[in-house]
Amino acid sequence: MKSLLFVLLAVAVSARAELPAAQPSPTRPVNVDPKGPPIPAAAPVESAHPASIPLWAKGAPGSEARKDEPESISWRQEPDIVFPVISNIHNPSLTPYLPAKDKATGCAVIIAPGGGHMQHTIDREGYDLGKWFAERGIAAFVLKYRLARDGSTPTGAPQPYTVDRDALADGKRAVRLIRAHAAEWGVNPARVGIMGFSAGGEVALLTAGKADAGDAAAADPVERLSSRPDFFAPIYSGGFNRADLTWTRDTPPAFLSCAYDDRMPEQMVAFFVTLRKAGVPAELHIYNSGGHGYGVRTDRPNLPVSTWHYRFAEWLGERGFLRK
C-alpha cells in the first residue's frame, strides 16, 4: 500500500494553486486514421491521477494571465490504437507518483510525454509509467510542459509558446522544484533525472544540454538551485538533429531506446556515438519492432520492446541511482 503520508503531502503542496480539470475538446479527435479502431462515442476523460503541482505557484513566466484556463482532453486515433491526449497547457505542472516510504530509493524521474509538441500522450507516456516507477521505489513526476504547437490554439492564431523558451524553461524548473522539495518527497537531490518520449525527448535533451547552476541572487529560492539532471533518457526522441547542443564529460549519463521500424535508429545511433566520443556514459537499446510511440503499452506483451522500462530500471540500478 502506498504511503498515505506521501499522497497527502502531494495534495497539500498542490493545494497552493489547484489546477482545473481537463475539459473535452470540441475540435477533436486528432490524427484520424480510417484504418484505426473506432473512436469511442463517449467523451474522453483524463485518467485518475494524484493532484498536480504547478511549477510556479503564481503561474509560469509569460503565462500568468492564462494559468486558470482548463486543459483540453481529446481522442487521438492511430492505425492500431485510440487514446486520450491533453492540450491547452498554460499552467505547466508535475503530477507526482511517490513510492511508499519503506520502498523509496531516493531516485526521482521526471517524465515528459510526447505528442509532437501538439498534445501530451498522457497515459502510456506519463501516468502509466509513473505508477510503474513508484511501485519499484522510484519517485516519478509527470511533466505537463507548454506546447509549441498546441493543438488547442485556434486555427490562424499565433502559437504563444516555443520549445526553446517555454518547454525548456518547464523542464529546468521541474528539476529545480524537485530538488527544492527533496526532503519532503523522499528524494535524494543528487538522483533527479528526466525522461522524455518523442517531443518530450527533445525537452529531456534540452534540459540536459542547456542546464545551468542556478541564480544565487534569485528572489525565488527554487531558482537558486541547479537545473542539471543527474541522468537523462530520450526515448524515440526528437531533437537529435539540433546543432545548438554540446555534449562533454560534464554531461549526465544517458539511456536511449527506440525501435528498428521507427524513423529514429540512425539518429539515435549517431547520438550514442557522439556521447561515447565525448566520454559520456550511455546505454542504447534498439528493438526489432514496436514503431513510434510504444511507451508502456500493455496490449502487446509478446513484443520485446514492451520490456524496455525494465532495462531502464536495471540501468538506474547499475549506475547506483537505486542504492538505498
Secondary structure, DSSP 8 states (H G I E B T S, - for coil): ---HHHHHHHHHHHGGG-----EE-TT--BS--TTS----SS----------EESSTT--TT-GGGTTS--EEEEEEETTEEEEEEE---S-EEEEE---TTT--S-EEEEE--STTT-B-TIIIIIHHHHHHHHTT-EEEEEE---TT-TTS-TTS--S--IIIIIHHHHHHHHHHHHHTHHHHT--TTSEEEEEETHHHHHHHHHHHT-----TT-SSGGGGS----S-EEEES-S-TT-SS----TTS--EEEEEETTSS-HHHHHHHHHHHHHHT--EEEEEESS--S--TT-SS-TTSGGGGHHHHHHHHHHHTTTT--
